[in-house]
Amino acid sequence: MSDDHKKHRSRESAAQNAFIQRRVAGTAVWIAACSMVTLFARQWWIADLIANLRVQLILLLSGALLLTLIMRRRKTATFVAAVTLWHASAVSPAFLPEPGHFDSSNRSVASTELTATMPAVRVLLANVLTGNRNHDQIVEQIQAADPDVFAILELSSSLEQSLVEQFGSTHKYVVLEPSDGGNFGIGLWSRYPLLNDRVFHLNVPIVPSIEADVQLPTQTIRVIVTHPVPPMGSRNFAHRNFHLELLAQRIRKYQDDDPIHSVILLGDLNLTPWSPIFHDFQASTRLENA
């Protein structure tokens, strides 16, 4: 092989490597830039959907960051790293213990204030899917958890019958609105008496929620169960957000009218803790993320 031919092959190889590097770097920048659309999560349903996928974004961006570092694309790597850390800062509060709630051995420890206002109660929530016919597994999971109070979302009439038969002697206090025609059946079972229990509807008539005062041996607590529509499309995005807004108003009113007793909210809110809409709801209700 002649020297000229070797030089030509070397130039071709260098050009190909440069092209690959530009494509990888460009893709990394594109992913990072597109993920910043989450800044508009409060206004646009697609941005909200992407915000709910921050964990996946962090994994994707971490891979892109590694590639750009290997290729020594320092400016690109710096930009991707900054965006990755920004998403991580939104996700981390959901995984880090709040001050005063965990000791050094990572065991759950209630603060003095919570101990004074919140009695010990075990609750369970399960979204089971209306068409789920694995009733035995659902029953086994509830029995294994041994909750004082449990709520079922997407409750069908057949599952309602199974649960009433199975837990009729241990959790005989119930509020139910099953549904076989959609995914919004709902039910609440309690070991303790229920007071002021009701099914209520917020902004969508076909979407029921439940509230009840659970009369524990030491005090009464308010339990609310809810399941807003999934925010797929601008219309349902608006419906879900309005549902949460009305629910927050309802919780605040209860807190203002009866500040002594605690509130437990159980539900599939169709959003993740790293959505800014979740942050707004939590701040508005002053509830703690469990």
Solvent accessible surface area in square Angstrom, and as a share of the most:
residue,aa,sasa,rsa
1,M,148,0.66
2,S,69,0.45
3,D,100,0.52
4,D,108,0.56
5,H,77,0.35
6,K,108,0.46
7,K,118,0.50
8,H,86,0.38
9,R,130,0.47
10,S,70,0.45
11,R,147,0.54
12,E,78,0.35
13,S,54,0.35
14,A,60,0.47
15,A,60,0.47
16,Q,117,0.52
17,N,80,0.41
18,A,38,0.30
19,F,102,0.42
20,I,97,0.49
21,Q,58,0.26
22,R,134,0.49
23,R,148,0.54
24,V,38,0.22
25,A,8,0.06
26,G,41,0.39
27,T,71,0.41
28,A,2,0.01
29,V,58,0.33
30,W,164,0.58
31,I,26,0.13
32,A,0,0.00
33,A,50,0.39
34,C,54,0.32
35,S,2,0.01
36,M,71,0.32
37,V,31,0.18
38,T,3,0.02
39,L,106,0.53
40,F,116,0.48
41,A,0,0.00
42,R,122,0.45
43,Q,130,0.58
44,W,115,0.40
45,W,60,0.21
46,I,61,0.31
47,A,0,0.00
48,D,0,0.00
49,L,65,0.32
50,I,45,0.23
51,A,0,0.00
52,N,20,0.10
53,L,75,0.37
54,R,14,0.05
55,V,53,0.30
56,Q,101,0.45
57,L,23,0.12
58,I,35,0.18
59,L,126,0.62
60,L,97,0.48
61,L,0,0.00
62,S,49,0.32
63,G,36,0.35
64,A,10,0.08
65,L,38,0.19
66,L,107,0.53
67,L,87,0.43
68,T,0,0.00
69,L,100,0.50
70,I,116,0.59
71,M,35,0.16
72,R,198,0.72
73,R,75,0.28
74,R,193,0.70
75,K,183,0.77
76,T,20,0.12
77,A,4,0.03
78,T,93,0.54
79,F,74,0.31
80,V,0,0.00
81,A,28,0.21
82,A,57,0.44
83,V,7,0.04
84,T,14,0.08
85,L,126,0.63
86,W,85,0.30
87,H,0,0.00
88,A,32,0.25
89,S,68,0.44
90,A,21,0.16
91,V,10,0.06
92,S,41,0.26
93,P,85,0.53
94,A,38,0.29
95,F,136,0.57
96,L,115,0.57
97,P,73,0.46
98,E,71,0.32
99,P,131,0.83
100,G,53,0.51
101,H,35,0.15
102,F,90,0.38
103,D,51,0.26
104,S,126,0.81
105,S,65,0.42
106,N,110,0.57
107,R,164,0.60
108,S,96,0.62
109,V,66,0.38
110,A,59,0.46
111,S,33,0.21
112,T,121,0.70
113,E,132,0.59
114,L,50,0.25
115,T,92,0.53
116,A,79,0.62
117,T,53,0.31
118,M,54,0.24
119,P,22,0.14
120,A,108,0.83
121,V,30,0.17
122,R,140,0.51
123,V,51,0.29
124,L,32,0.16
125,L,62,0.31
126,A,25,0.19
127,N,64,0.33
128,V,14,0.08
129,L,105,0.52
130,T,16,0.10
131,G,49,0.47
132,N,37,0.19
133,R,158,0.58
134,N,84,0.43
135,H,28,0.12
136,D,110,0.57
137,Q,105,0.47
138,I,11,0.06
139,V,17,0.09
140,E,105,0.47
141,Q,121,0.54
142,I,2,0.01
143,Q,88,0.39
144,A,90,0.70
145,A,33,0.25
146,D,80,0.42
147,P,2,0.01
148,D,21,0.11
149,V,0,0.00
150,F,0,0.00
151,A,0,0.00
152,I,0,0.00
153,L,0,0.00
154,E,16,0.07
155,L,0,0.00
156,S,3,0.02
157,S,51,0.33
158,S,46,0.30
159,L,2,0.01
160,E,40,0.18
161,Q,112,0.50
162,S,32,0.20
163,L,0,0.00
164,V,63,0.36
165,E,126,0.57
166,Q,83,0.37
167,F,12,0.05
168,G,33,0.32
169,S,101,0.65
170,T,69,0.40
171,H,5,0.02
172,K,128,0.54
173,Y,69,0.26
174,V,58,0.33
175,V,14,0.08
176,L,45,0.23
177,E,62,0.28
178,P,44,0.27
179,S,39,0.25
180,D,95,0.49
181,G,84,0.81
182,G,32,0.31
183,N,65,0.34
184,F,34,0.14
185,G,0,0.00
186,I,1,0.01
187,G,0,0.00
188,L,0,0.00
189,W,1,0.00
190,S,0,0.00
191,R,80,0.29
192,Y,53,0.20
193,P,46,0.29
194,L,22,0.11
195,L,74,0.37
196,N,89,0.46
197,D,65,0.33
198,R,106,0.39
199,V,45,0.26
200,F,15,0.06
201,H,81,0.36
202,L,37,0.18
203,N,34,0.17
204,V,21,0.12
205,P,108,0.68
206,I,125,0.64
207,V,2,0.01
208,P,6,0.04
209,S,0,0.00
210,I,0,0.00
211,E,5,0.02
212,A,0,0.00
213,D,11,0.05
214,V,0,0.00
215,Q,81,0.36
216,L,11,0.06
217,P,111,0.70
218,T,112,0.65
219,Q,49,0.22
220,T,26,0.15
221,I,0,0.00
222,R,25,0.09
223,V,0,0.00
224,I,2,0.01
225,V,0,0.00
226,T,0,0.00
227,H,10,0.05
228,P,0,0.00
229,V,14,0.08
230,P,57,0.36
231,P,16,0.10
232,M,104,0.46
233,G,22,0.21
234,S,78,0.50
235,R,183,0.67
236,N,51,0.26
237,F,13,0.05
238,A,58,0.45
239,H,56,0.25
240,R,0,0.00
241,N,34,0.17
242,F,95,0.40
243,H,4,0.02
244,L,5,0.03
245,E,93,0.41
246,L,43,0.21
247,L,0,0.00
248,A,4,0.03
249,Q,79,0.35
250,R,77,0.28
251,I,0,0.00
252,R,80,0.29
253,K,132,0.56
254,Y,28,0.11
255,Q,27,0.12
256,D,103,0.53
257,D,98,0.51
258,D,39,0.20
259,P,104,0.66
260,I,129,0.66
261,H,56,0.25
262,S,19,0.12
263,V,20,0.11
264,I,27,0.14
265,L,37,0.18
266,L,17,0.08
267,G,22,0.21
268,D,42,0.22
269,L,21,0.10
270,N,36,0.18
271,L,27,0.13
272,T,34,0.20
273,P,41,0.26
274,W,30,0.11
275,S,0,0.00
276,P,16,0.10
277,I,17,0.09
278,F,27,0.11
279,H,75,0.34
280,D,62,0.32
281,F,13,0.06
282,Q,47,0.21
283,A,78,0.60
284,S,36,0.23
285,T,0,0.00
286,R,146,0.53
287,L,30,0.15
288,E,90,0.41
289,N,61,0.31
290,A,145,1.12
